[in-house]
Amino acid sequence: MWNKVNELFSKGLNKSQISRELGLDRGTVRRYLRLNYKEFISSSSFKRNYTHKLSNYESYIKSRLEYYNNLSSSQIFDNLRENYPDMPKVHYKTVYNYVKLIRAKYNIPRTDKGFRELNKLPETLPGEYAQVDFGEKRMRDANNQIFKVYFFCLVLSYSRYKYVYIQTTPFTTSSTIYAHELAFDYLQGIPKKIIYDQDKVLISSENLGDYHLTEKFKAFVNQTHFEPIFCRKSDPQSKGKVENVVKYVKYNFLQGREFTNIEQLNKEVLLWLKRTANGFPHNGTRLIPQNVYNNNRDKMLPYYGTPHPIIEKPKEYLVRKDNTIMYKCNYYTVPSGTYTGSRTFVYVNINGRQLEIYDKSTGKTIALHTISLSKGVLVKDYHHARKNKGKTITLENKVKESLDNNPIVIQYLTATQRIKPRYYYDTLKILQRIINEFPKENIIKEISNQVLIYQFNANELFNILALINERSKLKNNSIEAQYNTDKFIPETRHITDYKNLL
């Protein structure tokens, strides 16, 4: 260290710069510079054997820094407290110095990003303001697969008390409202004013400061009675506190953390909030956000609601002519015959890494795919390929022959195959059953009626023929009963019975 101090001094650095560079007290730097080499090796400082409070955790810190090069010392501090609850109580500056020492010892430099210049704004009153922003971050699971998570941040401007909610899909208006309700429930109150970016999930349009909220968010604001304030575009200074929180979540909580599932991740972030984000002194105020918040909790508006997850209607996706849909620059197959025209749509839902595709008319699941992380690829399920036409053609010929190749029947089959190609084979099977159970003339007549009203549904045809057959049986029974009336002899009475009644 004596050599390093003198080396930096010889390069033109002053005492303050050397102090910051090496993490030494300025008085120590001054004392080292006063000593020549002979004086130094004879001093007690030269003979002293230095130990570090965190030396037992050297291998852990080294491995973390090697795997995640840009971890900060504050994040290392949080990792140590999370994984080693019995570690000695040390000041965060001790961790900072030790991390710096490990980087120098094992040559693990940190690649820092550029800084953005911000202006400090005056402090606001307790419970008056909060700031909200969104962020996103890529994570890896145990199998080294990449997942992208999206998170919502709210920070109280006065106390710096924070809340974070994470999900695996981009935020919509409904999920943003749900995140607000979770935040209000966590805070046990509602800030009077909340500052936002001009986000499309919150405002539908803006005209020189006149904002038009989306319908759902406007109803939510009217219900909870807080005042939304929207920043001008490209004006980060207006909500610098929450922008720092977004960066804090990315590089202190999420970076270097392994993804298991979204429920577990939200449990971990609540523990992180309690342990670090709200439980550790804020770098600007030097106060613990939890303590400041506890003293000013009653300054917010009351919150009486209960957060309920909002189930949104799945998004519609257009089915292409080749029976595929496009999702995030990739193509995913649907069963052959799904496409029935230029306005064919299906519902799509994202469940983790699973792409779920539903029939729009029935709501049934027609396809399941694992979402590809590549671009421009075809994700194919080979069960969706067109089935062997041999059985269909054989059954079609049997139906036509059984109904004497009637032109109306052929017209019915041709239209059904064109309109409902996925259900054509099932239609032929039902027609085969109809032929075995009902008279041929009735079948042809009712098929003709369906063609006239442009209805091609074999199940409806079966029900109508069954009803006609039932009515025919009742009518025959009534006629038979009429022909047998001559066998019945009515009961007779004597004339005196009627005289007695009168």
Secondary structure, DSSP 8 states (H G I E B T S, - for coil): -HHHHHHHHHTT--HHHHHHHHT--HHHHHHHHH--HHHHHTSHHHH-----TTGGGHHHHHHHHHHSTT--HHHHHHHHHHH-TTS----HHHHHHHHHHHHHHHT------------------TTTEEEEEEEEEEEE-TT--EEEEEEEEEEETTT--EEEEEESS---HHHHHHHHHHHHHHHTSB-SEEEE---TTTEEEEETTEEEE-HHHHHHHHHH--EEEE--TT-GGGGHHHHHHHHHIIIIIITT-B---HHHHHHHHHHHIIIIITTS--TTT-S-HHHHHHHHGGGSB-------------EEEE--TTSEEEETTEEEE--TT---STT-EEEEEEETTEEEEEETTT--EEEEEE--SSSS-EE--GGGS---HHHHHHHHHHHHHHTTT-HHHHHHHHHHHHH-GGGHHHHHHHHHHHHHHS-HHHHHHHHHHHHHTT---HHHHHHHHHHHHHHHHHHHHHHHHHHTGGG-------HHHHHHH-
